[in-house]
Amino acid sequence: MQADHHTRFDTGDGGDGRGGGSALRMLTNVLAVVVSLGLLAGFVGWGWTLAVRDVSGVPVVRALEGPMRVAPDDPGGLRAAHQGLSVNAIAAGAEIAPPERVLLAPAPPVLEADAAPPPSPPRDESGAVIASTPGLTRSPVPPPRPSYDLVAETAARAVLQSLAPGATVEIDPDSLAPGTRLVQLGALDDGAAARSEWERLADSFPALFEDKGRVIQAAEAGGRTFYRLRAHGFGTEAEARRFCAVLIAEDVTCIPVLIR
């Protein structure tokens, strides 16, 4: 029985270290409460200081005394026109002293009723002044109007020129020198068909064929005779290619060729 009593006594004494952990936790709680109370007291004191402080000592920005803008004694710049005239002063209601001297405008010259007019320069049969007259380089009188309507005739001539087909120049293929640039427009069965195809293309593209010559060259292949339709009038290969590019865009056969 004594042994059992001794064992319970040792256990209650905290021999396993649990008593020291409880004391540490209690100390931590106490410190936390003290810090919280200190912070609370600091906030309360700071608020009380703001509420009761004297704001009369706070600096305040004040406006300067006197006007914000002062006109300079000599502002400079250009003087406006028509200033200082009497008419302006009168309009403003000021009293103007009479001038010391008044000058009137001169009287207009008096023309004599019987004064002879200046002699007229000599003129020809049409009424124009003769060019040899001293002091004159050109007669002020326009030439007489022609008996026909010049405007109508000019307009009619322009219309006829636009409607009249240009004469196509046909070039002999044997006269072409080596190095001449042409474009081939097709191969036809006979010369008449080649000329008809040329007329069709020239009507469809008048500006393109305006200064081009027609070349029809007979050739044989496989025992068959055909006629090449070609256009002449190209200075460079680039010019011939540009000509063909326009026709190819319209689904027309066109091949640049070179006479060798």
LOZA-652209 format. One record per residue (C-alpha): residue in one letter; y negated, z, x. Coordinates in Angstrom, 3 decimals, padded with zeros to 6 digits. Example, Ala and Ser with C-alpha at 12.3 -4.5 7.8 and 13.67 -1.06 7.14 Angstrom:
BEGIN
[A, [004.500, 007.800, 012.300]]
[S, [001.060, 007.140, 013.670]]
***
This chain:
BEGIN
[M, [000.000, 000.000, 000.000]]
[Q, [-002.330, 000.671, 002.825]]
[A, [-001.621, -002.741, 004.303]]
[D, [-002.551, -004.482, 001.041]]
[H, [-005.799, -002.600, 000.802]]
[H, [-006.756, -003.611, 004.322]]
[T, [-006.150, -007.283, 003.541]]
[R, [-008.414, -007.296, 000.472]]
[F, [-011.094, -005.579, 002.433]]
[D, [-011.091, -008.235, 005.128]]
[T, [-011.248, -011.024, 002.557]]
[G, [-014.266, -009.565, 000.762]]
[D, [-016.114, -009.198, 004.033]]
[G, [-016.552, -012.981, 004.323]]
[G, [-014.426, -013.558, 007.278]]
[D, [-014.093, -017.328, 006.336]]
[G, [-017.924, -018.074, 006.797]]
[R, [-018.846, -018.652, 003.154]]
[G, [-021.430, -015.906, 003.136]]
[G, [-023.514, -017.597, 005.901]]
[G, [-023.681, -020.942, 003.942]]
[S, [-025.080, -019.194, 000.857]]
[A, [-027.835, -017.598, 002.889]]
[L, [-028.841, -020.984, 004.387]]
[R, [-029.062, -022.579, 000.980]]
[M, [-031.190, -019.752, -000.326]]
[L, [-033.551, -020.074, 002.641]]
[T, [-033.911, -023.846, 002.055]]
[N, [-034.731, -023.311, -001.617]]
[V, [-037.354, -020.754, -000.750]]
[L, [-039.025, -023.093, 001.751]]
[A, [-039.064, -025.953, -000.797]]
[V, [-040.728, -023.720, -003.380]]
[V, [-043.342, -022.636, -000.834]]
[V, [-044.146, -026.249, 000.176]]
[S, [-044.421, -027.355, -003.467]]
[L, [-046.746, -024.504, -004.265]]
[G, [-048.843, -025.351, -001.206]]
[L, [-049.165, -029.008, -002.235]]
[L, [-050.051, -028.044, -005.777]]
[A, [-052.671, -025.641, -004.541]]
[G, [-054.126, -028.364, -002.254]]
[F, [-054.426, -030.893, -005.112]]
[V, [-056.035, -028.281, -007.343]]
[G, [-058.520, -027.336, -004.647]]
[W, [-059.375, -030.999, -003.892]]
[G, [-060.001, -031.704, -007.578]]
[W, [-062.141, -028.603, -007.935]]
[T, [-064.219, -029.652, -004.912]]
[L, [-064.875, -033.098, -006.424]]
[A, [-065.876, -031.579, -009.737]]
[V, [-068.380, -029.057, -008.420]]
[R, [-069.849, -030.935, -005.435]]
[D, [-073.579, -031.764, -005.365]]
[V, [-074.064, -035.528, -005.750]]
[S, [-077.768, -035.352, -004.965]]
[G, [-077.002, -035.711, -001.287]]
[V, [-075.190, -039.058, -001.675]]
[P, [-077.319, -041.900, -000.153]]
[V, [-078.594, -044.497, -002.672]]
[V, [-079.768, -048.053, -001.752]]
[R, [-083.268, -048.580, -002.998]]
[A, [-085.253, -051.798, -003.401]]
[L, [-088.029, -052.499, -000.960]]
[E, [-091.521, -051.854, -002.119]]
[G, [-093.722, -054.852, -002.815]]
[P, [-092.984, -058.382, -004.075]]
[M, [-089.707, -060.050, -003.200]]
[R, [-091.405, -063.328, -002.176]]
[V, [-094.755, -063.818, -000.529]]
[A, [-096.363, -067.252, -000.299]]
[P, [-097.418, -068.111, 003.265]]
[D, [-101.045, -068.622, 004.114]]
[D, [-100.323, -072.168, 005.328]]
[P, [-097.414, -073.567, 003.319]]
[G, [-097.553, -076.941, 005.132]]
[G, [-096.079, -080.116, 003.639]]
[L, [-097.840, -083.248, 002.402]]
[R, [-100.799, -083.259, 000.126]]
[A, [-100.169, -084.920, -003.215]]
[A, [-101.984, -088.184, -003.865]]
[H, [-105.013, -088.467, -006.156]]
[Q, [-106.031, -084.832, -005.725]]
[G, [-109.611, -083.628, -005.640]]
[L, [-110.947, -086.525, -007.719]]
[S, [-113.695, -086.043, -010.256]]
[V, [-111.548, -087.290, -013.089]]
[N, [-109.037, -084.514, -012.424]]
[A, [-111.732, -081.916, -012.375]]
[I, [-113.178, -083.225, -015.631]]
[A, [-109.767, -083.156, -017.249]]
[A, [-109.394, -079.549, -016.114]]
[G, [-112.682, -078.648, -017.804]]
[A, [-114.778, -078.126, -014.684]]
[E, [-118.436, -079.123, -014.484]]
[I, [-119.134, -081.973, -012.065]]
[A, [-122.536, -082.531, -010.526]]
[P, [-123.936, -086.053, -011.007]]
[P, [-123.563, -088.360, -007.992]]
[E, [-126.531, -088.999, -005.767]]
[R, [-126.012, -092.782, -005.677]]
[V, [-124.433, -095.186, -008.156]]
[L, [-123.372, -098.700, -007.152]]
[L, [-122.702, -101.319, -009.795]]
[A, [-120.209, -104.132, -009.424]]
[P, [-121.751, -107.475, -008.418]]
[A, [-122.519, -109.914, -011.192]]
[P, [-120.107, -112.832, -011.659]]
[P, [-121.224, -116.175, -010.256]]
[V, [-122.925, -118.517, -012.662]]
[L, [-121.392, -121.976, -012.823]]
[E, [-123.608, -124.897, -013.508]]
[A, [-122.663, -126.808, -016.597]]
[D, [-123.515, -130.174, -015.068]]
[A, [-121.750, -129.566, -011.768]]
[A, [-119.650, -132.563, -010.798]]
[P, [-115.887, -131.904, -010.455]]
[P, [-114.334, -132.413, -007.054]]
[P, [-113.066, -135.924, -006.399]]
[S, [-109.414, -136.501, -007.216]]
[P, [-107.095, -137.738, -004.451]]
[P, [-105.970, -141.365, -004.520]]
[R, [-102.763, -142.042, -006.449]]
[D, [-100.256, -144.872, -006.637]]
[E, [-099.091, -146.789, -009.712]]
[S, [-096.653, -144.033, -010.751]]
[G, [-099.432, -141.425, -010.708]]
[A, [-098.261, -139.628, -007.562]]
[V, [-100.679, -138.735, -004.811]]
[I, [-100.464, -141.077, -001.840]]
[A, [-098.654, -139.378, 001.020]]
[S, [-101.260, -140.480, 003.563]]
[T, [-103.968, -138.449, 001.831]]
[P, [-105.447, -135.897, 004.323]]
[G, [-104.435, -132.311, 003.670]]
[L, [-101.389, -133.211, 001.572]]
[T, [-097.777, -133.329, 002.763]]
[R, [-096.134, -133.679, -000.632]]
[S, [-097.421, -134.844, -003.978]]
[P, [-097.495, -132.130, -006.675]]
[V, [-096.652, -134.744, -009.300]]
[P, [-092.859, -135.097, -009.774]]
[P, [-091.327, -138.575, -009.656]]
[P, [-090.985, -140.365, -012.991]]
[R, [-087.836, -139.749, -015.018]]
[P, [-085.289, -142.553, -014.774]]
[S, [-084.700, -144.712, -017.803]]
[Y, [-081.064, -143.530, -018.119]]
[D, [-079.732, -140.002, -018.723]]
[L, [-078.876, -138.801, -015.221]]
[V, [-077.133, -135.584, -016.375]]
[A, [-074.883, -137.403, -018.836]]
[E, [-073.972, -140.065, -016.286]]
[T, [-073.114, -137.462, -013.638]]
[A, [-070.914, -135.518, -016.079]]
[A, [-069.131, -138.679, -017.212]]
[R, [-068.483, -139.736, -013.615]]
[A, [-066.975, -136.314, -012.814]]
[V, [-064.690, -136.489, -015.878]]
[L, [-063.487, -139.993, -014.971]]
[Q, [-062.759, -138.912, -011.403]]
[S, [-060.717, -135.926, -012.601]]
[L, [-058.712, -138.026, -015.062]]
[A, [-058.133, -141.046, -012.863]]
[P, [-054.913, -140.696, -010.842]]
[G, [-055.318, -140.865, -007.102]]
[A, [-053.987, -143.963, -005.395]]
[T, [-050.721, -143.086, -003.660]]
[V, [-050.403, -144.462, -000.145]]
[E, [-046.869, -145.667, 000.641]]
[I, [-046.068, -145.628, 004.339]]
[D, [-043.557, -147.904, 006.016]]
[P, [-040.873, -145.694, 007.599]]
[D, [-040.590, -148.089, 010.585]]
[S, [-044.244, -147.367, 011.462]]
[L, [-043.669, -143.646, 011.938]]
[A, [-043.609, -142.528, 015.555]]
[P, [-041.054, -140.045, 016.905]]
[G, [-042.256, -136.472, 016.402]]
[T, [-043.821, -137.160, 012.991]]
[R, [-043.224, -134.311, 010.555]]
[L, [-042.111, -135.124, 007.008]]
[V, [-040.516, -133.325, 004.096]]
[Q, [-037.598, -134.829, 002.199]]
[L, [-037.759, -134.507, -001.575]]
[G, [-034.422, -136.066, -002.460]]
[A, [-032.082, -139.057, -002.116]]
[L, [-032.156, -141.577, -004.996]]
[D, [-030.014, -144.591, -005.895]]
[D, [-032.794, -147.168, -005.553]]
[G, [-036.459, -147.514, -004.622]]
[A, [-037.683, -147.556, -008.218]]
[A, [-036.008, -144.232, -008.944]]
[A, [-037.559, -142.765, -005.781]]
[R, [-041.050, -143.896, -006.837]]
[S, [-040.518, -142.510, -010.329]]
[E, [-039.486, -139.150, -008.877]]
[W, [-042.600, -139.144, -006.706]]
[E, [-044.836, -139.767, -009.732]]
[R, [-043.123, -136.944, -011.605]]
[L, [-043.666, -134.477, -008.765]]
[A, [-047.251, -135.638, -008.202]]
[D, [-048.054, -135.097, -011.891]]
[S, [-046.462, -131.629, -011.816]]
[F, [-048.175, -130.575, -008.553]]
[P, [-051.375, -132.678, -008.258]]
[A, [-053.115, -130.383, -005.782]]
[L, [-050.039, -130.299, -003.542]]
[F, [-049.566, -134.088, -003.398]]
[E, [-053.279, -134.983, -003.352]]
[D, [-053.470, -136.048, 000.326]]
[K, [-049.790, -136.813, 000.983]]
[G, [-048.327, -140.255, 001.667]]
[R, [-045.080, -141.517, 000.153]]
[V, [-042.232, -142.595, 002.403]]
[I, [-039.139, -144.336, 000.958]]
[Q, [-036.451, -145.006, 003.554]]
[A, [-033.184, -146.841, 002.858]]
[A, [-030.041, -145.387, 004.423]]
[E, [-026.263, -145.912, 004.249]]
[A, [-023.461, -143.364, 004.184]]
[G, [-019.830, -143.894, 003.237]]
[G, [-020.413, -147.515, 002.352]]
[R, [-023.124, -146.547, -000.121]]
[T, [-026.837, -147.318, 000.115]]
[F, [-029.330, -144.675, -001.003]]
[Y, [-033.063, -144.127, -000.601]]
[R, [-034.645, -141.039, 000.930]]
[L, [-037.860, -139.875, -000.750]]
[R, [-040.135, -138.190, 001.769]]
[A, [-043.751, -136.967, 001.969]]
[H, [-046.054, -137.626, 004.945]]
[G, [-049.211, -135.785, 006.026]]
[F, [-048.239, -132.589, 007.870]]
[G, [-049.782, -131.599, 011.159]]
[T, [-047.476, -128.703, 012.043]]
[E, [-044.053, -127.405, 011.113]]
[A, [-045.632, -124.338, 009.489]]
[E, [-047.669, -126.573, 007.174]]
[A, [-044.532, -128.474, 006.134]]
[R, [-042.675, -125.216, 005.488]]
[R, [-045.494, -123.889, 003.319]]
[F, [-045.425, -127.130, 001.325]]
[C, [-041.679, -126.768, 000.750]]
[A, [-041.989, -123.066, -000.103]]
[V, [-044.155, -123.918, -003.128]]
[L, [-041.702, -126.547, -004.372]]
[I, [-038.586, -124.451, -003.729]]
[A, [-040.153, -121.642, -005.783]]
[E, [-040.220, -124.151, -008.682]]
[D, [-036.551, -125.206, -008.145]]
[V, [-037.491, -128.490, -006.438]]
[T, [-035.472, -129.726, -003.455]]
[C, [-037.629, -129.824, -000.286]]
[I, [-036.434, -129.967, 003.351]]
[P, [-038.752, -130.242, 006.416]]
[V, [-037.611, -133.063, 008.730]]
[L, [-038.737, -134.462, 012.080]]
[I, [-038.636, -138.133, 013.072]]
[R, [-036.660, -138.493, 016.305]]
***
